[in-house]
Amino acid sequence: MHMNEEDFIGPPTIWVVLTVLGGIATALGLIITLEYAIRRLSPKTGSATKLSLIVSVESHLEREFIRF
């Protein structure tokens, strides 16, 4: 049986709206969950301070090395 374009009936509007809203809710949920996980799993502030101090010392040493 061959269908013409006039015979096609799209899905109900509520299905389309709920699908779009569900996609947006899923994306927001993933973003919030991943942000929370990153905060929970990242090293504490003391480690970050030590790391930034090491980077600062290394960059200072590189500047001193370039002067030679």
N, C-alpha and C positions, 0 to 999 in steps of 0.2 A: 504494500500500500504506500502510495506516494503522498507526502504532506506538502501542502502549499504554505507559503509564508503567512497567509491569512488564517490558517488553521492553528498556528502556534499560539499557545497561551503561556505567558511567563509565570514565574512563581508569584505567590501573593506578596504584596508590598511589605507586609509585616515580616516575612522571612528575610527579605533583602535588608530591611532596617536592622533587624536583630543580628544578622550576620555581620554587618558593618560595625555595629556597636560591640559585638563580641570580639571582633578583631582588634578594635581599639582598646578594649578592656584587657585583652590578653597581652598586647604590647606594653601597656602601662604596668601591668602586673609583673612582667618580666623585667622591665627597667627597674622598678622599685625593689624587686627581690635581688637582682644582681648588685644594685648599689648597696643594699644591706649586707649581702655576702662579702662584698669587697671590704666594707668597713670592719666587719667582724674578723676577717681573715688577714687583714693587713697588719704589719708589725706595729707595735705600740709607738708612741711619740718619741720615747727615748732612742729607739733604734733609728727613727727617721732623723733625729737630731745628729746622731753619730754619723749617719750616712752623709748628711749635708756637710758636716765638718770635714769628713774625709775628702769629699769632692772639692771643698774649698781649699784644703791643704794641697791636694793634687794640682789644682789649677794654679795655685801660687807657685808651686815647684816648677810647673811648666813655664810660667812667665820668667822665673829665675833662669831656667835652662836656656830660654830663647835669648837672654841677654848675653850669654857667652859667645 
